[in-house]
Amino acid sequence: MTRRERQVFWLLLLVAFLLATYVLRHVLLPFVAGMAVAYLLDPVADRLERLKLSRTLATTIVLLSFFIVTIGLLLLLLPILQQQVDQFIKAVPGYVELVRDRIGPKLQELMLGFDQGAAMSKLPDLAGNALKWIGNIFGKLLSGGAWLANLISILVITPLVSFYLLRDWDKIVAAVDGWLPRDQADAIREQMRAIDQTLAAFVRGQSTVCLILGVFYAAGLSLAGLNFGLVIGLFAGLISFVPFVGSTLGAILSIGLATAQFGTWEPVAVVAAIFVAGQLIEGNFLTPNLVGEAVGLHPVWVIFALLAGGALFGFLGVLLAVPVAAVVGVLTRFALQQYLASPLHLHGIPPPDDEPVRAEIDDHKH
C-alpha cells in the first residue's frame, strides 16, 4: 500500500467515524458517560491492583464507592436545589423591580438627557426574555430525542459500561496498541501519551477545582445571608470549567440579588469579596497545583469547543468537547512541529547540519 493509499484509508475511516457519531448521537450518551467514568477512575483501580487486589475486585470497590457517593450527594442536594430554583424563578420579577427602584435614581443622575424611565421599565421584559432564552438553551441541550429515555439509560447502562470498561481497561489499551501501524507506532504512542497527560491534567484537575469552588461559593454566599446562595454558588463553581464564565455569571447574579435583597451596600461588598477571593484562590493555588500550566488548552479554544459541541451534538457534544479539543490541540501542535521541520517550511534555507560541511569545503578550496 502506497503512502497516498494509506492517507486515503485513514481519511475515509475518520469520515466514517464522524458520520457514525453524528447518526448515533442520540444513543451514545450512556456509553460516553461510562467511558468517562472508567477513564477517570482507572488510576484508582490501578492503585488498588498494586495492593494485590484482583482487577475485578478493585473495579467493584471503586465503582460502588463512586456511585454511592454520587447518588447520595444527588439525593441530598436535588430537593434543596429544586426548591431554590423554583423560588428563584418566581422571585426574579420582584427582584428586578427592586433593582430598578434602587438603582434607577442613581442612573438618572448619571445619565441626564437619556430616557431612563423608558429604559428601566423594560427591565422586567428583558429579564423574562433572558430567562426564556436560557430555558430554550437548556431545552435544546437536554432534548436530542427523549431526554427521559437518556436519563434512564444513563442510570441503567452507564454503570454496566463503566464496570466492563474499567475492568478491561488495560486489555483494551494493549489491544489498541497492537493495531497500530508498525512504522508509526512510536510516534502515535508519543502523541497518545501527550493526549492522556492533557486530559488527565484538565479533566481530573479541573473537576476538582470546580467542586472546591462550588462548595466555597455556596458556603460563602449562604453564610453571607444571600437568598438562593446555595444554588448560585454551586452553579458558579460547577460551570467554572468554562474559563471566566462561571465566576462572571455567578458574580453578576449574586451582586444583583444582593443589591435587591439588602438595603445597604455592605452586604453587596461582602458578596463581591467572596467572588474576588474565589478567583484569587483559584488562580494562585487551585489551578497551578491541581491542573498545572502544561495543559495546552487555551481558554478561547475550550469555550469554542463547548459551544460547537453543544450546537452539533447537544449534551453529548458538551461531554465530548474537552476531550476532542485536547486531541485536536495535541495533534495540531504535532503537525505544526512536523511542518516547521519539513522542506515546505525550510524551502531555500539550508539545514543547520550543513554548516560544518560547508566550512570543510571552503577550507579545501583555499
C-alpha positions as CSV (number, residue, x, y, z in Angstrom):
1,M,0.0,0.0,0.0
2,T,1.4,3.4,-1.0
3,R,1.6,6.4,1.2
4,R,-1.2,8.1,-0.6
5,E,-3.4,5.0,-0.3
6,R,-2.7,4.9,3.4
7,Q,-3.7,8.6,3.7
8,V,-6.9,8.0,1.8
9,F,-7.7,5.0,4.0
10,W,-7.3,6.9,7.3
11,L,-9.2,9.9,5.9
12,L,-12.1,7.6,4.9
13,L,-12.0,5.9,8.3
14,L,-12.1,9.3,10.1
15,V,-15.1,10.4,8.0
16,A,-17.0,7.2,8.6
17,F,-16.3,7.6,12.4
18,L,-17.6,11.1,12.4
19,L,-20.7,10.2,10.4
20,A,-21.4,7.3,12.7
21,T,-21.0,9.5,15.8
22,Y,-23.5,12.1,14.3
23,V,-26.1,9.5,13.3
24,L,-25.9,7.6,16.6
25,R,-25.6,10.7,18.8
26,H,-28.9,10.1,20.5
27,V,-27.9,6.7,21.9
28,L,-24.2,7.3,22.6
29,L,-24.7,9.4,25.8
30,P,-24.6,6.5,28.4
31,F,-21.7,4.9,26.6
32,V,-19.7,8.1,26.5
33,A,-20.5,8.8,30.2
34,G,-19.4,5.2,31.1
35,M,-16.2,5.7,29.2
36,A,-15.5,8.9,31.0
37,V,-16.2,7.3,34.4
38,A,-13.8,4.4,33.6
39,Y,-11.1,6.8,32.4
40,L,-11.3,9.0,35.5
41,L,-11.3,6.0,37.9
42,D,-8.6,3.9,36.2
43,P,-5.7,5.3,38.3
44,V,-7.6,4.5,41.5
45,A,-8.3,0.9,40.3
46,D,-4.6,0.6,39.3
47,R,-3.5,1.6,42.8
48,L,-5.8,-1.0,44.4
49,E,-4.5,-3.5,42.0
50,R,-0.9,-2.8,43.1
51,L,-2.1,-3.7,46.6
52,K,-2.6,-7.3,45.4
53,L,-6.3,-6.9,44.8
54,S,-7.7,-8.6,41.6
55,R,-8.8,-6.2,38.9
56,T,-12.4,-7.3,39.2
57,L,-12.5,-6.7,42.9
58,A,-10.7,-3.3,42.5
59,T,-13.2,-2.3,39.9
60,T,-16.1,-3.3,42.0
61,I,-14.9,-1.4,45.1
62,V,-14.0,1.8,43.1
63,L,-17.3,1.9,41.1
64,L,-19.5,1.1,44.1
65,S,-17.8,3.9,46.1
66,F,-18.1,6.3,43.3
67,F,-21.8,5.7,42.5
68,I,-22.8,5.6,46.2
69,V,-21.2,8.9,46.9
70,T,-22.6,10.4,43.7
71,I,-26.2,9.2,44.2
72,G,-26.0,10.2,47.9
73,L,-25.0,13.7,47.0
74,L,-27.7,13.9,44.4
75,L,-30.4,12.7,46.8
76,L,-29.2,15.2,49.4
77,L,-28.9,18.3,47.1
78,L,-31.5,17.8,44.4
79,P,-34.6,18.6,46.6
80,I,-32.9,21.7,48.0
81,L,-31.7,22.8,44.6
82,Q,-35.1,22.2,43.0
83,Q,-36.8,24.2,45.7
84,Q,-34.4,27.1,45.5
85,V,-34.6,27.1,41.7
86,D,-38.4,27.3,41.7
87,Q,-38.3,30.1,44.3
88,F,-35.6,31.9,42.3
89,I,-37.6,31.8,39.1
90,K,-40.7,33.1,40.8
91,A,-38.8,35.9,42.6
92,V,-36.9,37.2,39.6
93,P,-39.5,39.8,38.5
94,G,-39.8,41.2,42.0
95,Y,-36.0,41.4,42.3
96,V,-35.8,43.2,39.0
97,E,-38.4,45.8,40.3
98,L,-36.4,46.3,43.5
99,V,-33.1,46.8,41.5
100,R,-34.9,49.3,39.2
101,D,-36.2,51.3,42.2
102,R,-32.9,51.4,44.0
103,I,-30.5,51.9,41.0
104,G,-32.9,53.9,38.8
105,P,-32.4,57.2,40.6
106,K,-28.6,56.8,40.5
107,L,-28.7,56.1,36.8
108,Q,-30.9,59.1,36.3
109,E,-28.4,61.3,37.9
110,L,-25.5,59.9,35.8
111,M,-27.4,59.8,32.5
112,L,-29.0,63.2,32.2
113,G,-30.9,63.6,28.9
114,F,-31.3,59.8,28.5
115,D,-34.9,58.4,28.7
116,Q,-34.1,56.4,31.8
117,G,-37.7,55.8,32.7
118,A,-38.5,54.1,29.5
119,A,-35.3,52.0,29.6
120,M,-35.8,50.9,33.2
121,S,-39.5,50.0,32.5
122,K,-38.2,47.4,30.0
123,L,-36.1,45.6,32.6
124,P,-38.7,43.1,33.6
125,D,-39.4,42.2,30.0
126,L,-35.6,41.9,29.4
127,A,-35.3,39.6,32.4
128,G,-38.2,37.5,31.3
129,N,-36.7,37.2,27.8
130,A,-33.3,36.3,29.2
131,L,-34.8,33.5,31.4
132,K,-36.8,32.3,28.4
133,W,-33.6,32.3,26.3
134,I,-31.7,30.3,29.0
135,G,-34.6,27.9,29.2
136,N,-34.6,27.3,25.5
137,I,-30.9,26.6,25.5
138,F,-31.3,24.1,28.2
139,G,-34.3,22.7,26.4
140,K,-32.3,22.1,23.3
141,L,-29.4,20.8,25.2
142,L,-31.5,18.3,27.0
143,S,-33.8,17.4,24.2
144,G,-31.9,15.5,21.5
145,G,-34.8,13.0,21.2
146,A,-36.2,11.9,24.5
147,W,-34.2,13.2,27.4
148,L,-36.1,11.0,29.8
149,A,-35.0,7.9,27.9
150,N,-31.4,9.2,28.0
151,L,-31.7,9.7,31.8
152,I,-33.0,6.2,32.3
153,S,-30.3,4.8,30.0
154,I,-27.6,6.7,32.0
155,L,-28.9,5.3,35.3
156,V,-29.0,1.7,33.9
157,I,-26.5,1.4,31.2
158,T,-23.7,3.7,32.4
159,P,-22.8,1.7,35.5
160,L,-22.6,-1.5,33.4
161,V,-20.5,0.2,30.7
162,S,-18.2,1.7,33.4
163,F,-17.7,-1.7,35.1
164,Y,-16.7,-3.6,31.9
165,L,-14.5,-0.8,30.6
166,L,-12.8,-0.2,33.9
167,R,-12.2,-4.0,34.4
168,D,-10.8,-4.5,30.9
169,W,-9.1,-1.1,30.5
170,D,-5.5,-2.4,30.4
171,K,-6.5,-5.1,28.0
172,I,-8.3,-2.6,25.7
173,V,-5.2,-0.4,25.7
174,A,-2.9,-3.3,24.9
175,A,-5.2,-4.4,22.1
176,V,-5.4,-1.0,20.5
177,D,-1.6,-0.7,20.8
178,G,-1.3,-3.9,18.8
179,W,-3.4,-2.5,16.0
180,L,-1.1,0.5,15.4
181,P,0.8,0.7,12.1
182,R,4.3,-0.6,13.0
183,D,6.1,2.2,11.2
184,Q,4.3,5.0,13.0
185,A,3.7,3.2,16.3
186,D,6.2,5.1,18.3
187,A,5.0,8.5,17.1
188,I,1.4,7.5,17.8
189,R,2.2,6.3,21.3
190,E,4.0,9.6,22.0
191,Q,1.0,11.6,20.9
192,M,-1.4,9.4,22.9
193,R,0.7,9.9,26.0
194,A,0.6,13.7,25.4
195,I,-3.2,13.5,25.0
196,D,-3.5,11.4,28.2
197,Q,-1.4,13.9,30.1
198,T,-3.5,16.8,28.8
199,L,-6.8,15.1,29.6
200,A,-5.7,14.0,33.0
201,A,-4.5,17.4,33.9
202,F,-7.6,19.2,32.6
203,V,-10.4,16.8,33.3
204,R,-9.3,15.4,36.7
205,G,-7.7,18.6,37.9
206,Q,-10.4,21.0,36.6
207,S,-13.2,18.8,38.0
208,T,-11.6,19.0,41.5
209,V,-11.2,22.8,41.1
210,C,-14.9,23.1,40.1
211,L,-16.0,21.1,43.0
212,I,-13.9,23.1,45.5
213,L,-15.1,26.4,44.0
214,G,-18.7,25.2,44.1
215,V,-18.5,24.4,47.8
216,F,-16.7,27.6,48.6
217,Y,-19.1,29.9,46.7
218,A,-22.2,28.0,48.1
219,A,-20.9,28.1,51.7
220,G,-19.8,31.7,51.4
221,L,-23.0,33.1,49.9
222,S,-25.1,31.1,52.3
223,L,-23.2,32.4,55.3
224,A,-23.5,36.0,53.9
225,G,-27.3,35.6,54.1
226,L,-27.9,35.8,50.3
227,N,-31.1,34.2,49.2
228,F,-30.6,31.3,46.8
229,G,-26.9,31.4,47.7
230,L,-26.6,27.6,47.7
231,V,-27.9,27.2,44.1
232,I,-26.0,30.2,42.7
233,G,-22.7,29.1,44.4
234,L,-22.9,25.6,43.2
235,F,-23.9,26.8,39.7
236,A,-20.9,29.2,39.6
237,G,-18.5,26.6,40.8
238,L,-19.6,23.7,38.7
239,I,-19.5,25.7,35.4
240,S,-16.1,27.1,36.1
241,F,-14.7,24.6,33.7
242,V,-15.7,27.1,31.1
243,P,-13.0,29.8,31.5
244,F,-14.2,33.0,33.2
245,V,-17.9,32.1,32.6
246,G,-18.7,30.5,35.9
247,S,-17.3,33.2,38.1
248,T,-18.6,36.0,35.9
249,L,-22.2,34.8,35.8
250,G,-22.1,33.9,39.5
251,A,-20.8,37.3,40.4
252,I,-23.4,39.1,38.3
253,L,-26.3,37.1,39.7
254,S,-25.1,37.3,43.3
255,I,-24.4,41.0,43.2
256,G,-27.7,41.7,41.5
257,L,-29.6,39.7,44.1
258,A,-27.7,41.2,46.9
259,T,-28.5,44.7,45.6
260,A,-32.2,43.8,45.5
261,Q,-32.3,41.9,48.8
262,F,-30.2,44.2,51.1
263,G,-30.8,47.8,51.8
264,T,-27.2,48.8,52.3
265,W,-24.0,48.4,50.2
266,E,-22.0,46.5,52.9
267,P,-23.6,43.1,52.2
268,V,-23.2,43.7,48.5
269,A,-19.5,44.3,49.0
270,V,-19.2,41.1,51.1
271,V,-20.8,39.1,48.2
272,A,-18.4,40.7,45.7
273,A,-15.5,39.9,48.0
274,I,-16.5,36.3,48.0
275,F,-16.0,36.0,44.3
276,V,-12.8,38.0,44.3
277,A,-11.5,35.6,47.0
278,G,-12.6,32.7,44.9
279,Q,-10.7,33.9,41.9
280,L,-7.6,34.6,43.9
281,I,-7.7,31.1,45.4
282,E,-8.3,29.5,42.0
283,G,-5.6,31.4,40.2
284,N,-2.9,31.2,42.8
285,F,-3.5,27.9,44.5
286,L,-6.0,25.5,42.9
287,T,-5.3,25.8,39.2
288,P,-1.5,25.8,39.5
289,N,-1.4,22.8,41.9
290,L,-4.3,20.7,40.6
291,V,-4.4,21.5,36.8
292,G,-0.9,22.7,36.1
293,E,0.4,25.0,33.4
294,A,1.2,22.4,30.8
295,V,-2.3,21.6,29.8
296,G,-2.1,23.4,26.5
297,L,-5.8,24.1,26.1
298,H,-6.3,27.8,25.5
299,P,-9.5,29.2,27.2
300,V,-10.8,30.5,23.9
301,W,-10.3,27.1,22.4
302,V,-12.2,25.4,25.3
303,I,-15.1,27.9,25.0
304,F,-15.4,27.4,21.2
305,A,-15.2,23.6,21.7
306,L,-18.0,23.6,24.3
307,L,-20.3,25.8,22.1
308,A,-19.6,23.9,18.9
309,G,-20.1,20.5,20.7
310,G,-23.4,21.6,22.2
311,A,-24.7,23.0,18.9
312,L,-23.8,19.9,16.9
313,F,-24.4,17.1,19.4
314,G,-26.3,18.5,22.3
315,F,-25.4,17.3,25.8
316,L,-23.3,14.6,24.2
317,G,-21.3,17.2,22.4
318,V,-20.7,19.1,25.7
319,L,-19.3,15.9,27.2
320,L,-17.1,15.2,24.2
321,A,-16.0,18.9,23.7
322,V,-12.9,19.0,26.1
323,P,-11.5,15.5,25.1
324,V,-11.9,16.3,21.4
325,A,-10.3,19.7,22.0
326,A,-7.4,18.1,23.8
327,V,-6.9,15.6,21.0
328,V,-7.1,18.3,18.3
329,G,-4.8,20.5,20.2
330,V,-2.1,17.9,20.7
331,L,-2.3,16.7,17.1
332,T,-2.3,20.3,15.8
333,R,0.9,21.0,17.8
334,F,2.5,17.8,16.4
335,A,1.5,18.7,12.9
336,L,2.9,22.2,13.3
337,Q,6.2,20.8,14.6
338,Q,6.4,18.5,11.5
339,Y,5.7,21.4,9.2
340,L,8.3,23.6,10.8
341,A,10.9,20.9,10.3
342,S,9.8,20.0,6.8
343,P,11.2,21.3,3.4
344,L,7.8,23.0,2.9
345,H,8.8,25.5,5.7
346,L,12.6,25.4,5.2
347,H,12.5,25.6,1.4
348,G,15.6,27.5,0.3
349,I,17.1,27.6,3.8
350,P,20.0,25.1,4.3
351,P,19.6,22.9,7.4
352,P,21.9,23.8,10.3
353,D,23.8,20.5,10.0
354,D,25.2,21.6,6.6
355,E,27.3,24.4,8.1
356,P,30.3,22.2,9.2
357,V,30.3,20.5,5.8
358,R,30.3,23.9,4.0
359,A,33.2,25.0,6.2
360,E,35.3,22.0,5.3
361,I,34.6,22.5,1.6
362,D,35.7,26.1,1.8
363,D,38.9,25.1,3.6
364,H,39.7,22.6,0.8
365,K,39.1,25.2,-1.8
366,H,41.5,27.6,-0.2
